[in-house]
Amino acid sequence: MYKLRINPLARKDLLEIREYISKELDNPSAAEKTLTRIADSYGKLKDFPHIGIELSSKIDVVTDYRFLISGKYIIFYKVDDVYVSIYRILYGRRDYIKILLDEE
């Protein structure tokens, strides 16, 4: 079993998702359900770290990011010998490739 690490930017993403759905969409219960669904999705990575798709198979850039879709959100992560590290959790309709790769 791998250990799960949540990068500070991914934690910030989760807070922003909660805030947007709770306040902007005025639906706190949907916000909690969304966060629970996302957490359930990335929780599976501890046992099955390679269930996500290699990002480099979808774009013409060499990267060791993998991604997993959870509802309308995309979880970007990397796997090493011990850890599954969650780097970002982004809304699928955003320019997530630009956001993700501009940070490297």
Residue frames as qw, qx, qy, qz and C-alpha x, y, z in Angstrom:
[[0.000, 0.889, 0.459, 0.000, 0.00, 0.00, 0.00],
 [0.396, 0.415, -0.005, 0.819, 1.26, 3.45, -0.94],
 [0.198, -0.549, -0.432, 0.687, 1.15, 6.50, 1.31],
 [0.225, 0.786, 0.456, 0.351, -0.92, 9.45, 0.16],
 [0.321, -0.346, -0.121, 0.873, 0.45, 13.00, 0.13],
 [0.214, 0.854, 0.460, 0.113, -1.70, 16.02, -0.64],
 [0.446, 0.200, 0.040, 0.871, 0.34, 18.93, -2.01],
 [0.039, -0.453, -0.377, 0.807, -0.52, 22.39, -0.57],
 [0.239, 0.160, -0.370, -0.884, -1.86, 23.51, -3.98],
 [0.367, -0.246, -0.842, -0.309, -4.22, 20.52, -4.05],
 [0.213, -0.466, -0.694, 0.507, -5.42, 21.42, -0.54],
 [0.083, 0.361, 0.025, -0.929, -6.02, 24.96, -1.76],
 [0.287, -0.036, -0.682, -0.672, -7.93, 23.57, -4.75],
 [0.305, -0.393, -0.866, 0.048, -10.20, 21.60, -2.42],
 [0.102, -0.493, -0.450, 0.738, -10.90, 24.68, -0.31],
 [0.164, 0.261, -0.271, -0.912, -11.71, 26.70, -3.43],
 [0.299, -0.189, -0.830, -0.431, -14.01, 23.98, -4.75],
 [0.240, -0.490, -0.767, 0.337, -15.87, 23.88, -1.42],
 [0.032, -0.464, -0.210, 0.860, -16.13, 27.66, -1.25],
 [0.187, 0.105, -0.506, -0.836, -17.31, 28.03, -4.85],
 [0.342, -0.311, -0.832, -0.307, -20.04, 25.41, -4.58],
 [0.272, -0.498, -0.677, 0.469, -21.09, 26.49, -1.07],
 [0.063, -0.574, -0.203, 0.791, -21.12, 30.24, -1.57],
 [0.133, 0.273, -0.450, -0.840, -21.27, 31.03, -5.29],
 [0.373, -0.144, -0.787, -0.470, -23.73, 28.24, -6.09],
 [0.483, -0.314, 0.313, -0.755, -25.33, 28.48, -2.62],
 [0.915, -0.058, -0.286, -0.278, -25.29, 24.71, -2.11],
 [0.247, -0.653, 0.670, -0.253, -23.25, 23.63, 0.94],
 [0.835, -0.091, 0.514, -0.175, -24.52, 20.05, 0.85],
 [0.829, 0.556, -0.001, 0.062, -23.45, 19.64, -2.79],
 [0.170, 0.818, -0.506, 0.214, -20.04, 21.05, -1.83],
 [0.525, -0.463, 0.676, -0.228, -19.58, 18.41, 0.85],
 [0.902, 0.218, 0.358, -0.100, -20.77, 15.63, -1.47],
 [0.625, 0.745, -0.211, 0.094, -18.34, 16.80, -4.15],
 [0.041, -0.734, 0.635, -0.238, -15.40, 16.86, -1.73],
 [0.736, -0.222, 0.602, -0.216, -16.34, 13.44, -0.39],
 [0.882, 0.446, 0.150, -0.039, -16.49, 12.05, -3.95],
 [0.411, 0.795, -0.409, 0.175, -13.07, 13.54, -4.77],
 [0.321, -0.601, 0.679, -0.273, -11.54, 12.19, -1.54],
 [0.873, 0.022, 0.456, -0.172, -13.02, 8.74, -2.23],
 [0.774, 0.627, -0.083, 0.035, -11.49, 8.84, -5.72],
 [0.301, 0.734, -0.546, 0.269, -7.98, 9.75, -4.63],
 [0.620, -0.462, 0.553, -0.311, -8.23, 7.41, -1.63],
 [0.963, 0.205, 0.161, -0.073, -8.32, 4.48, -4.06],
 [0.516, 0.748, -0.389, 0.151, -4.87, 5.49, -5.30],
 [0.405, -0.629, 0.626, -0.220, -3.30, 4.14, -2.09],
 [0.758, -0.051, 0.648, -0.058, -4.13, 0.62, -3.23],
 [0.686, 0.462, 0.489, 0.278, -4.26, 1.16, -6.99],
 [0.197, -0.688, 0.100, 0.692, -1.85, 3.99, -7.85],
 [0.141, -0.195, 0.644, 0.726, -1.83, 3.27, -11.57],
 [0.319, 0.569, 0.755, -0.067, -5.58, 3.37, -12.18],
 [0.186, 0.846, 0.057, -0.497, -5.23, 6.88, -13.52],
 [0.752, 0.592, 0.176, 0.231, -4.15, 7.67, -17.06],
 [0.573, -0.249, 0.135, 0.769, -0.65, 8.88, -17.92],
 [0.179, 0.841, 0.136, -0.492, -0.98, 12.54, -18.88],
 [0.084, -0.535, 0.597, 0.592, 1.75, 12.18, -21.53],
 [0.304, 0.223, 0.888, 0.262, -0.53, 9.72, -23.36],
 [0.207, 0.791, 0.565, -0.108, -3.04, 12.56, -23.89],
 [0.131, 0.973, -0.077, -0.171, -0.75, 15.50, -24.63],
 [0.797, 0.467, -0.148, 0.353, 2.49, 15.86, -26.52],
 [0.093, -0.799, 0.434, -0.407, 4.58, 16.64, -23.44],
 [0.664, 0.037, -0.700, 0.262, 6.83, 14.29, -21.50],
 [0.345, -0.525, 0.350, -0.695, 5.64, 14.29, -17.89],
 [0.263, -0.003, -0.944, 0.200, 5.25, 11.80, -15.08],
 [0.440, 0.024, 0.343, -0.830, 1.84, 13.18, -14.07],
 [0.079, -0.287, -0.934, -0.200, -1.08, 10.80, -14.08],
 [0.337, -0.097, 0.109, -0.930, -4.71, 11.84, -13.78],
 [0.034, -0.333, -0.936, 0.114, -7.95, 10.48, -12.43],
 [0.254, -0.348, -0.290, -0.854, -11.37, 11.90, -13.19],
 [0.100, -0.345, -0.808, 0.467, -13.79, 12.41, -10.32],
 [0.196, 0.787, 0.505, -0.295, -17.09, 13.85, -11.52],
 [0.385, 0.906, 0.106, 0.140, -16.36, 17.24, -13.07],
 [0.258, -0.881, 0.394, 0.048, -12.88, 17.40, -11.52],
 [0.838, 0.386, -0.338, 0.187, -9.51, 16.01, -12.53],
 [0.670, -0.696, 0.241, 0.093, -7.02, 14.83, -9.93],
 [0.609, 0.667, -0.390, 0.179, -3.40, 15.17, -11.05],
 [0.728, -0.608, 0.314, -0.036, -0.84, 13.07, -9.24],
 [0.454, 0.600, -0.658, 0.037, 2.56, 11.37, -9.41],
 [0.951, -0.299, 0.004, -0.079, 3.64, 7.97, -8.12],
 [0.206, 0.670, -0.696, 0.152, 7.05, 7.02, -6.72],
 [0.466, 0.100, -0.871, 0.122, 8.20, 3.96, -4.76],
 [0.158, -0.220, -0.764, 0.585, 6.43, 4.99, -1.54],
 [0.161, 0.460, 0.364, -0.794, 4.03, 7.86, -2.22],
 [0.219, 0.626, 0.605, 0.441, 1.12, 8.85, -4.36],
 [0.188, -0.358, -0.181, 0.897, 1.40, 12.64, -4.38],
 [0.226, 0.782, 0.572, 0.101, -1.69, 14.65, -5.31],
 [0.380, -0.048, 0.086, 0.920, -0.58, 17.88, -6.97],
 [0.251, 0.071, -0.063, -0.963, -3.74, 19.56, -8.23],
 [0.217, 0.462, 0.855, -0.091, -7.49, 19.02, -8.34],
 [0.064, 0.262, -0.204, -0.941, -8.92, 21.12, -11.15],
 [0.606, 0.484, 0.383, -0.502, -12.29, 21.65, -12.76],
 [0.651, 0.130, 0.661, 0.349, -12.39, 19.78, -16.05],
 [0.416, 0.807, 0.371, 0.196, -13.52, 22.75, -18.13],
 [0.196, -0.911, 0.219, 0.289, -10.60, 24.94, -17.11],
 [0.628, 0.660, -0.405, 0.081, -7.39, 25.06, -19.10],
 [0.818, -0.545, 0.185, -0.015, -5.96, 22.51, -16.68],
 [0.868, 0.195, 0.033, 0.455, -2.95, 21.61, -18.83],
 [0.269, 0.715, -0.114, 0.635, -1.78, 25.22, -18.88],
 [0.522, -0.753, 0.158, -0.367, -2.42, 25.60, -15.14],
 [0.938, -0.304, 0.131, 0.100, -0.59, 22.37, -14.32],
 [0.820, 0.234, 0.071, 0.518, 2.40, 22.74, -16.62],
 [0.133, 0.838, -0.080, 0.523, 2.94, 26.46, -15.95],
 [0.623, -0.744, 0.174, -0.169, 3.79, 25.49, -12.37],
 [0.940, -0.094, 0.095, 0.315, 6.73, 23.26, -13.32]]
